[in-house]
Amino acid sequence: MSTNTLTPSKPDTAKAPEAPLRGSVRVLLRMHRRSLWAAGTLLALGIGIVVGLLVWVAAQRCPDEDVAACGDGDLYMITTAQNAAESLLSGGGSALLLLACLVGAFVTGPLIARELESGAFRMAWVQSVSPARWLAARLAVPAALSVAGIGVLSVVYRWGWTEVSNSNTFGLDWFNDGIFPGIGPVAVGYALFGVAVGALCALLIRRMLLSMAVTTVVLGVVMTGFTQRRWMLWPVDRLLGKGYPGAGAWTTEAGMLTASGEKLFWRDCPSTDKDPNGVDCMADRGGVTTFTDYHPASHFWPLQFVETGILLALAALAVFAAFRVLRRLRG
């Protein structure tokens, strides 16, 4: 194999008919059955944790559905089960993002880069399996399994989050960074994006450990970018004057508007002894009307669909680039 191409040696016999894709899929499933068993175990463990938490919470909950322990009179003390459920479920979305990273790293390493690095791909390419079909199988299998597995976990997690957050607890808001990715289709979007990026990095680098590291960095950068700018994916609502946007609202910016409409933010006017609320500071800078920009709870699904759509578009571009790189490498 040259440094620039991945051209397999040609067999002496006539070319056999190309094997169907399902044959390559069966081979992959047999080769990585231990990894599949491990993934299945993680899936069952995740479901079991959520179900176990809900059973525990229900067992300690009072008949009036209060999260405080029964028999404590006027003393409000949250139950042990409720406290544990809130702590664990507050990071469920982050856990699903971690799983998406693991999927991308697995596709990059054991599925593609290791075969390219060791030269094992030649055996498949000379056995009536074209390079395009070889790559298609390594994309289809993890994509289908990750959509099914992470999709199920997302549904179960949303069910558990809904049951616990219905108790009017704090820290489980839908817009929290550790929750939002896990209660909608965004987690599946990240999984598919991880598969596509993993394949592209493996074909570009062709070294297993380095490819896995680069894939993880790329996914981490994209996830961090969306986390910091997610509120910009959909137009916010604006409340003028004093008031509160309402329950479940995600406040993104707050301050005062000048006569020309320029935004002044409360964070730029720290409170002092003479001006505890920063109002005088705002007035000195030209502020005339208070404003609050926010996403109401009804913006949850638009935000989910926009982020998922962007991820799917990026995944499609990465898959297209991967097949182009494969064609170039084969010469």
N, C-alpha and C positions, 0 to 999 in steps of 0.2 A: 504494500500500500504506500503510495506516495504521500508527501506531506500535504498535498492540496486536494487529492481525490480519494474516493472510497470505492474504487472500481474492483469488484470481485473477480477472481480468476474464472475463466470460462470453462465449462465442462466439455469433455470430448464428445459426448453424445448429443443428439438433437435436443432442442429445447422442449421440455415437457409443458403440457398445458398449465396455465397459472392456477395455483391452488386458491380455493375460495377464502374469503376473509375469515369465515368462522373457523377454519382450520388453524389459522394463526392465533385466533383468540383462544382456542382450546389449548394450544401449546403454551401460551402465556399463563393461562390459569393453572396449568400443571406445574410450570416452572416456579411460580410464585405463590403456591398454595399455602405455604407457611405464613407469608405476609397477609394473605387473605384471611386466614384463621385469626391472626393477631388483630386485623382490622375489625373482624366480626366480634371479637371479644371486647374491643374498645366500644363498639356500638352497643352491645348488650350492657356493658358496664355503665355507659352514659345514661341509657334508658332506665336502668335499675336505680341509679342514684336519684334521678328526678322522681321516679315513682316512690322510692323509699322515703324521700324527704316529704312528699305530699301526704303519705300515710302517717308519718310521724307528726306532722303539723296538725292533721285532722284529729289525731288521737289526743293531743294536748289542747285543742281549741275548745272554748266554752260553747254552750248551746247558742249564745247570742252572737257567735262569730267574732267575738273580740279576741285580739291577739294577746291580750294580757292573761296571765295565769289565773285560773278560777280560785275563788276563796280568799283573795287578797284584799277584799274590801275596797277602799278607795285608792289603794296603792297600785299604780300602773307599772307593771313589770312584765316585759315581753317574755314569752315562753322560750325555753331553750330550743325547741324545734323550730319556731318561727325565726329566731335569731340565726340559727345554722342555715336555714333555707335561704334567708335574705343574703347571707354572706356568700354562699356558694353560687346562687343564681345570679348575683350581681356581676359575675364574671363569665357567664355562660357564652356570651357573644364573643369574647376574647378567646375562649377555648375553641370555639368553632373556627375562628381565624387561624389559630395555631394548627388545627387539623388541616386546613387548606394549605398551609405552608408545608406540612408534612407530605401531603399528596404531591405537591409540586416537586419537592426534593426527591420523593420516591420515583416519580416519572423521570426526572433528570438523571438520577444515579443508576439504580439497578435495572431499569427498563431500557434505557437508551445509551447513556454515556458509557456504561461498563462494557456493553457489547461493541461499541465503536472503539473503545480503548484497547480491548483484548483481541479484536478482529473476529469475534464470534458472529458478527453480522453476515460474514461471507457465506457461512453454511446455509443461512436462510435464503440469501439472495440467489444461490445456485440451485436451490431445491424448489424451483418453480414458484418462488415468492418474489414479486417485484419489490424494489425499494419503496415505492409509494404505498404498496399494500402492507409492507413490513412496518412502516411508520404509522399507517392508519390504524393498525391493530394496537399499537402502543399508545395511541391517543384514545381510541374508542373504549378500551377496557377500563382504564382508570377514570375516564370521564363518566361512563355509565355507572360504575360502582360508587364514585364520589358523589354524584348527583343523588343516587338512591340513599347512600348512607348518611351524608350530611343533611340531605333533605328530611329524612326521618328524624334525625337528632334535632333539627331546627323546629320541626312541628312539635316534638315532645317538649323541647325547651320552652317554646312559646306557651304551651299548655301549663307547664309548671310555673312560669313567670306570671301568667294571668291569674292563676289560683292564689299565688302569694301576694302579688301586688294589689289584688282586690281588697286586701285588708287595710288599704290606705297607708301603707308603710312608705317611709322615705328611702331614697337611694335606689329605687327600682324604676325610675322614670324611663319611658320608652326611648328617649334621646340620649341616654347615657352611653358613653363609648363602649363600655363592657357589655351592653345589652342590645343596642340597636342592630348590630350585624347578625345576631342570632335569632331574631324573632320575625324574620322575613326572608325573601329570596336572596338577599345579599350574600349570605354565607355560601350558597350554591354558586353564585356568580364568581366569588373568590376561588372556589374549588376548581371551576372550569378555567379560570384565568391562570391558576397555578399549574394545571396540566399543560396548557398551551405554552406558557413561559418556560416551564421545565423542559419541554421538548426542544424549543428553540435554543435555549442555552446549551443543552447537551450537544446539539448538532453544530453549534458555533465553536464550542470549546473542546469537546471530545475527550475530556478528562473528568472522571467521575467526581472526585472530591471538589475540584475547583468549580465544576458546573453546578454542583449542589450548593456551594457557598454563594455563587453569583445569583442563582435562582432565589435563594432565601433573602439576599439583600434586595433584589428587585421587588419581590413581594412585600418585604417590610417597608420599603420606600413608598410603594403604591398605597398600602394600607394606612400608613401614617399620613400621607397626603389627603386621603379621603376623610380620615378622622378629623383632621384639622380644618378642612374646608367643606365638610358635608353640608353645613347650613347654607352654603351658597348654591346648592344644586336645585333649589326651588325658590321662587320669589317669596319673601317674607311678608307677613301682615304687619301693619303699623298702627299702634295705638297712640293718639295724640292727647296730651293732657294727663292729669293724674288718673291712676286706675291700675287695675291688675288684668293681664290678658285672659286669665281664667285657668281652671284646673287643667293640668296636663300640658300647659304651654311651655315651649322651649324658647326662653328669652335669649336672643343672640346679640343685640346691641341696645344700649339705653343711654340717654343723655338729653340734650336740648338742641333745638334748631334755631339758627339765626334768622333774621328777617329775609336773608337771601336763600335760605334752605340748607346752609352748611351745617353738618353734624358736629356737635360738641359732645364729648363723652365724659361721663362722671369720673372715670378713672384718671382723667387728666386734671381733675380738681380735687385733690385730697382734702379730707376734712381737717379742720383746725379748731382751736378753742373758740375763735371768733366766728368761724364759719363751719359749724359742725356738719352740715349737709352739702357743702360746696355750692350752695345756691348763689351766694354773692360772687363767687369766682366765676360761675357760668354767666351771670348777668354782666360782669365786667368784660367778658369776652364776646358779648353780644347775644347771648342766649335769650330767647323770648318764649319758647314753647317746649315743654318736655315731650319726649317721644320714647316709645319702646317698640323695637322691632322683634318679632317673635314668629315662631312656627306653632300654630295650634295643633292639637292632636290629630286633626283631620289631614295634616300634611305628612303623616307617617308613610302612607302608601305611595304618594308621589315621590318622596325622597327615596324610598326603597326601590321603586321601579327605575328611577333615573340612574341611581348608582349601579344597579344590576345591569341596566342596558349599556352603560359605559364599559363595565367590566366584560360583558359579552362581546362588545365591539372590539375591545382590545384583545380579547382572546382569539377572535376570528382573524385579526391582523397577524397575531403571533403564529397561528396555525398556517396561514398563507405564507408567511415568511419562512416557516420551518420547511415546508415543501419546496420552496424556491431554493433554500440553502441545500437541501438534500439533492436536488437536481444538479446544482452547481458542483457539489462535492463529488458526485458520481462522474462528472465530466461529460 
